[in-house]
Amino acid sequence: MKRLLLVAVLALFSMAALSACNTMEGLGKDVKKLGEKVEDKASN
């Protein structure tokens, strides 16, 4: 029973870590686009 609980907890932590990576990747893309827009405005 303890082993099943441990596996379930590890699975939940793994899913949380993977979803956090996707979120950070999306945030990085948004920041990159924002930087490109600022560059375009500065060069005009």
Secondary structure, DSSP 8 states (H G I E B T S, - for coil): -HHHHHHHHHHHHHHHHHHHHHHHHHHHHHHHHHHHHHHHHHH-
